[in-house]
Amino acid sequence: MKKFLVGMIVVCFANQIVYGGECNDPKTSQQIAQCVGKELRAADAQINESYQALMKRLDESDRLVLRLTQRSWIEARDKICELDTKETNRDRWYQALLEDYPKTVCVTKFTRKRIKELKAMLAQGSPVLMPQASASTTSTSQTDTGKAYDGGERRPHSSGKWYYELTVDYPAALDIEPIILYAGAKAKERKKLIGVMYDVSERERFRGIVTFGFAIDLDNGRLYYSRNGEWLNGEPGSNQGKHLKLGEKYYAAFGVSADNIDRFFKKGAIVPRLGDGPMKYSLPSGYYRWRDPVPDPLVLPRPKPIDRITSIPTDGYKASYFEDGKFVASEIVDSIDIRYKNNNFKDIHGDQFNAIWERIIQVKKDKDFLLSSGNSWSVIRIYIDGILFTEWRDRQRKVPIHLSKGSHTFKLEYYNNWESVGFHASFKEYPGLVLSDKNKTLKKLIRGKATTVYLETYSPQDKSNRIFVKMGRSKYPVILFLSSYEGARWKIENPYHIPIKAVVLHSFSFGSEVSVRGSMAKVFNIQKFPSNYSRGGLGRQASTIEKITGVAPSFVFQEYSPLKIVVPDL
């Protein structure tokens, strides 16, 4: 009986996989789980040792109290961690525990706390924890509801493609306490997590701040995860990824082996990004943020143009605007862009706004195009030669289009589903630029002295998503860095014909583009850049520019929604 009460886990070592050197640097969730298993075995012995030492110091009545508190602790652990108490084969029971990451984390939390409790009880010579003990060693069986360590999103999804992020500041977390962290998608009915586990221990302090991303494709039954923007088990859309059960409801789930995850939230040690604000990295194509509202795909008004512009242009687009399917106006525009709030455009309220952009695309030989779009909550349909080519309902997307030689009609239908309207689509493509120390591509363009300029905004103010930039004079060639959260059309005016050697574009949404008057600048696109979209200081951005160019910015600018930016003489 005593062994049952004392033992946290009775482990059979036969057929048990034990990692040795890998526990110095576990790389996979499975390895981390096995290393946690080794910790739990050692903790089992430590709990038994402390328990026996305390029993020897107590009289008979206090021993009975200790047995009861130990039994209460075991029952609380088994209930809260939802452990299988019917499995009699302890080897199989233990392996099942290590394969269920939330249960592993939960048991680790209980075990680490119980070790502290018994140590304090030994110091007090008491079978229960006395009130003067610190709050961190308050009895688990008395206070723990089991939910404080568990985070995530209580709103489930059973279909669609969803994305969320979890940023972990390892040093800040370790200043609170070392933890085991799980994250992924948890099935509502089966209460099973599909995901990964991370070890936030002192040996991992060097990692600094890490953002973990989770792309949960419930339409195809796949979960993909990334670290700092790099997909580790296949990119979303591939046949890799972890398997999810189709038709089942899933939560975005994460938790830690500590009493209260809120401590980590308050210190900024763990920052969940579920959709209330911008993500650290771009959403995979076709994915919503977890908390994004889903437009109703069933009832969509069919616009019926009744306008005076009958021809479809080959240069620019014919734009037709509607209110809940009723024609309002049309015009010829040079791009697919619209941005306004409430009813500030032709008196059309945002959540009833529809639009169609049409043009003739003339192709001299077979060609592949890439349409990049960044849109608010809406429905998009693309027609090629009168046939529905694709449609989607998400924040942003890149659509490859192959056109054969000849003339083709292109039509894009846009149905907004929010009180504000923001949409941008572009066929412009720019070569990618890698964020690295003293980028060779930029260094080749400089060839001597140069200066850099950094302009940052959240979104354009202009209806057509334009941001006008007027350059001043400069003694040296300029490299221009332009960053925005929403897709923007940067219009660079260069009245003094200064040599702008390169323009580096970065935006959270797809489709930003730039045109430079008075200079033949090379344009690049960079995906990973430490922008904060006009919500804080510019120190990291400036130091990053200096790091990759060797030149600190001579001018930096940050504004939430500008119409025009004037760069002074440099």
N, C-alpha and C positions, 0 to 999 in steps of 0.2 A: 504493500500500500504506500509506503514511504517513497519508493522509487517513482510511483505514479505521480505523487504530489510534487516531488522535487523536480523531476525531469521536465524540462521545457520541450525537448524533442528526444526521443529515444531512437538512435540511429543505428541501423545495421550497415556495416561498412562493406559487406560483400557486394560485388558488382557495382560499387559506387565510383563514379568518375570523379577524380580529384585532380585539379589543376595545380601544379606547383609553381614553376617560374612564371606562368601566365598571370598569376595573381599579383605579380609586381607591375604588370602592364596589361590588364585585360582589355581586349579590343572590341569584343562583341557582347551583346546582351547575354548570350548563353554563358560566355566565360565569366561575366560579372556575376550572374546568378550562381554559378558553381563556387565562385570565390566568396560570395555572401553565405553560401552553404557551409563553407569551411569556417567562417566567422561564427555562424550559429552553432556549429558543433563545439567550437572552443567555448562559446558563451554558455552552452549547456553544462559543460564541466565547471565553469566558473560559478554559475548559479548553484549547482549542487554543492560546491565547496563552501560558498558563502552560507548557504542554507544549513549545512551540517555544522559549521562553526557557530552559527547563531543558535542552533538547537542546543548545543552543549552549554551555552551560557544562560539558558532560560530554565525556569522551574516548570513543573508539569502543566500548570494552567496556561502559562505563556506559550508552551510548546503547542498546545491545542489551538491557541489563537493563531500561531504561525502556520500550522497546517491548514487552518481554515482560510487564512488570507492567501496562501499559496494556491489552494484549490480555487478560490475566487478569481485569482489572477489568470489561472489556466482557463477557467470557464469564460472569463471576459475576453481573453485572447481568441479562443476558439469561436466565440459567437461573433465578435466584431470583425475578425479577419475571415469569417465564413469558411472555417476549415472543416475538412471531412473527418468527422469523429468516428465514422463507421469502418474506415479502412483499417484492418488489423495488421496488414503487412507494412511495417514502418518504412521499409526501403521504398516501396511503391508510393506510399504516402508522402515521403520526403521529396521524391522526384517530381510528383505532381505539384507540390508546393513551389518548387523552384521553376517550374514551367509556367506558373501563374504569377506574373510580376506584381500585380497589386497585393496579392496575398503574401508574396515574399517580402515586399516593402512593409506591409502591415506587421508581419511577425518580427521583422528586424526592428521596427519601432518599439513594439512591446518588449522585446528582449533587451535592447539597449537601455530602455527605461527601467526594467526590472533589476538589471545589474546595479544601476545607481541607487535604486530603492534599497536593495539588500545591503549595499555598502553603507548607506546612511543608517539603516536599522542596526547594523553591527556596531557602528560608532555610538549609537544611542543605547545599545543593549536592550532593545525593545522589539516585540514581535510585530508591531505596526509602526508606521511612519508618524513621528510626533509632529505637532503643528509648527514647531520652530524650524523644521526642515524647509529648504528653499522650495519655491513654487515649482522649480524644474524637476523635483523629485516627489511631487505629490502622487499618491498611490494611483496606479493605473486603474485598478478595479473599482476605485471610488469615483473617479472623475471623468474617465475617458469615454466619450460617446462614439469614438471611432471615426467621426466624420471630419474632424479638424485637420487631419493630414491629407484629406482628399480634396483636390481641386477639380477644375474642368468646367464644362458647360452642360447645364441640366436640360437644355433644349435638344431633343434628339432629331436625327434625320434618317429617313429610310430610303431616299433616292437622291440623285443629284451628285455633284462633285463639289467637295468642300475642302477648305484649307484653313489651318491655323498655325500659329508659331508660339514657341516658348523660348524666351531669352533667359539664359542663366549666367549670372555673374559669379563665377566660381569663387574668387577671393571674398566677395561680400557674403556668399552663402557659408563659406567655411568660417568666417568670423562669427557666424551664429552657431553653427555646428555642422559636422560632416553628415551627409545624408546619402541615401540611395533614392533615386528619382525614377519613376516610370511615366510614360506618356504614350498616347496613341488614341485608338477608338475603342470604346467599351460597349459591347452588345447589351441592350437594355434587358432583354428577357433572360439570356444565358449568363449575364453578368461576367462575361469573358472579355478580357482585354486583348486586342490585337495591336501590338506595338513594340516598344523597346524599353530598355532599362539603362540608366547611366549611374556611374559611381562618382559622386562629388566628394572626394576625399583629398587629403593633403597632397597626395602624389599627383593629383590632377589640377592643383592650384595654378600651374603654369598656363592652363588653357585660357585664362582671362575671361572675356565675355563671349559666349557662344549662343547662337540662335539656331534652335532646332525647328524645322518645318515639317508639317504633316499634311499630305495631300490624300484625301479620303474619297475614293471613287466608288460610290455606292451603286452606280449604274452598271459597272463592270466587275465589282467585287474585288477591289485592290486598294491597298494602303501603301503609300510611298513616303519615305522620310529623308530629310536632308540635314546637313550641318553646315551652317554659314553659306547657304545657297547651293551647296554641292549635293546632288542626289546620290544616296549611298546604296540603295537597293533597286536601281533602275529608275528612269525618268517617268513621270506621269504619262500614261498612255501606252507604256510598254507592257509586255506580258509578264514582266517581273513583278516585284512588290509582294507584300503579304496578302494572303487570301482573306476576303470578307464574305460573309454569307449574304447572298442577295435577298432583298425583301425584308431584312431585319433592321430594326431601329438601332442606331448607334449614337453614343455621346462622345464629344471630345473630352478625353479623360487624362488626368495627370495627378500625381500624388508624391509625397515624400515620407521618409522614415523619421519624421519628427512630430512632436505633439501638435503643432499648429502651423499650417502652411501660411497663415496670414502674416506671421513674423517675417517670412521671406518676401512676401508681397510688399509690406510696408517699407522694408529696407531696400527695395529694388533689386534684391538678390535673384528673384524669379519674377519675370514680367510676361504674363500671358497676353497674346495678341489674337483675339477671337473675332475682331471686326468692328470694334468701336472706334478705331483710329487706323492710321496707315500701318501697313505691314513693313517689316524690315526688308523683305525681298519681294520681287514681283510674283503675283499669283500665276500658277501654271495655267496654260490656255484652257479655257472652258470651266474654270473653278470659281466658286463664290468663297468669300470669307464666311466663317462659320455662322456669324450672326447676321449676315446679309438677308434682307427680305427677299422672298422669291416671287417674281412677277407671275400673275395668273396667265398661263399659256393658252387658256381655252377660249377666251373671248377677246378678240382683237378686231378693232374696226378696220374695214378695208377702205383705204382712201380712194376716192373717185375724182381724179383731176377734172376740173372744169375751168380752164385758164386760157389765156391768150397766147402763151408761148407753146407753139406746136412742134417746133423742131428741137431735136436733141443735139447738143453741141459736140464737136470733136475736141475742142479746147475749152476746158472748164467743165462745169456741171450745170444742168438745169435742176434747181432746187425748188420743190413744191412743199408748202407747209399746210398743215391741217389741224383742226381742233376736234378731237374725238371722231376722226374720219371725215369731217366736213371741210372742204377746201377753203383756204383763207387767202393765200397769195403764192406767187412764184417769182423767181428771179434767176439770173445767170450768175454763178459764183465760181471762184477759182479753186475751191477746195471743199471737202466734206467736213464741215465744222458747224457747231452750234453750241452756244453757252449763254444761259440766262437764268434768272431766278423768278419764281412766282409767275406773274403775267407780264413781264417786262419786254416781251417780244411779240409785236403785232396783237397784243392783248390776249394771247393764248396762254391759258393756265398750264403750268408745267406738267402736271400729271395727266393732261389731255392732249399733249403735244405729239403729233406724228409728222414725219417728213419723208420725202423721197428725193434721192439724188440720182440723176441719170446722165449718161454720156455715151458717145460712140468711141470705142477704143480701136484704133487702127494698128494692126500688127504686120510688120513687113516679113517676119519669119516666125516660126513657132517660138514661143517665149514663156518663161515662168515668171509670174508676178507674186509678190507677197504683200497682202493687205494687212496693215497693222492698225488695230482700233483700240481705243481706250474709251469706254462709255460708262455712264451711270446705269442704275438699275433699269433695264430696258430689254426689248426684244429686237433683234436684228435679223433681217432677211436679205440675202443677195441673190439676184437673178442674173444669169448670163444668157443672152439671146432669148429672153422670155421664159426660160426654164429655171425653176428654183434650184439654186446651186448649193446653198447651205443656209442654216439659221441657227441662232444660239441665244441664250439668255444668260449673260454673265457680265462681269465688269470689263474685261478686256480679252482680246484674242488676236492671234496672227493666223491669217487664212491664206494658204498657198493656192494660187489660181494658174492653171496652164491654159494658154490661148493659142490656137493654131493661126497660121497666116491668114490675113483677111481682116474684115471689119466685124466688130462684135458690139452688141448693146450691153451696157452694164447698168444695173439698177440696184440701189441699196435702199431698203425700207427700214425706217427707225420708229419704234413705238416706245415712247418714254413712260416710265411707271413711278415717277417721283416728282415732288413739287419743284425741284430744281432740275435744270436740263444741262447736260454736259456730254458732248460727243465729239469725237475726232477720229478720222480714218485717213490713212495715207499709204500710197504705194512707194514712198521714198524708202530706200535702203542705204544704210551706211556701213562701212567696214567696222568690225568690232575692235575695241582697244582693251588690252589687258591691264589691270591695275597692278603695277609692279614698280620696284625701285628703278628710278631713272629710265623710264620706258624708252627703248631704243628707237621706236617709230617717231616719237616726238623729238628726241635728241637729234635725229638725222635732219628733221625739218628746221631746227633752230640754227645749228652750225654757227655758233658764236653767241653774242649777248642777245638776250630776249627778255620780254616781260610777260607776265600772266595776269589775267583778269578773271574773277569769279562772280557770277550772277546767279542768285538763287531765289525761287519763288514757289508758292504752293500751287497757284493756278492762274491762268490769264484772266484779265478783266474784260477783254474784248469779246464781242459776240462771235467772232470768227476765230477765237483762240489765238489771236496774234499778240505778240509782245514786241514792241518796237525798241530797238537799241541804237542810240546814236553814239558813235565812237569819237573821242577827242584825238588830239595829236599824240604821237609817240616817237621817241628817238629810235626805238628798237622794234624788231618784229614782235608780234603779239600772238599768244596762244589764249584763246577764249574758252572758258569753261562755263557751260550753261546747264542749270539743273532746275527741274520742276517736278512736282508731284503729279499733276495732271498733264496730259499731252498738250504741247504748245507749239505754235508756229512762230519761231523767232525770226524777226525781220531786222537784219543788221544794216544800218546806214553808215557808210564810211566816206564822209565828205572830203576828208583830207588824204584819202587813198593810202592810209598806213598799211604796211605789209602784215596782214593777218595770216599767219602761216598755217594755223589749224584751229578748228572749232571742235570741242569735245562736248557731246550731248549726253545728258543723263536725265531719265525721268522714271518715276514709278510706273505710270501708265505707258502703254505702247503708243508709238506713232509720232513722237515729237520730230520736228523737222526744222531746218534752218535755211535761210537764203541770205547771202552776203553781197551787198552792192558795193562796187568799187574795189573788189579784191577777189582773187582766185584762191580761196582758202580750201584746204582739205578738211573734210568733215568726218568725224569718227563718233561711234556710239560706245559708251561704256556702261555696263550694267551694274557693277558693284561700286558704289561711291558713298561716302559717309554723309549724305545730305540729311538735314533735319527739316527741310521744307518750310523754312522761315519760322521756326518755332524755338529758336535758341541761338547760342553763340556760333561763331564761325571758325573756331580754333581748329577743330579736326579737319574741316574742309581745306583750310589754308595749309595746314601741315602736310596733308595728303598731296596737294598740288605741288608743294615744294619737294616732296619725296619723289614724285614720279617725273618731274621736269628739272629739278635742281634749281628752280627759281621760285621764290616766294611771291605771292600775288601782290601787285602794285595797287590794285583796287578790288575791293569786295563789296557786294551789294546783296541785301536781303530784305524782301518785302513780300507780304502775303499775296497780294493780287495787283500787280502793277499794270499800267497801260503802256508807259514809256519809261525807259531807263536812259539816263545820260551819263556816259563814261567820261570823266574829265581828262584833261591832258595828263599823260603819264610821264 
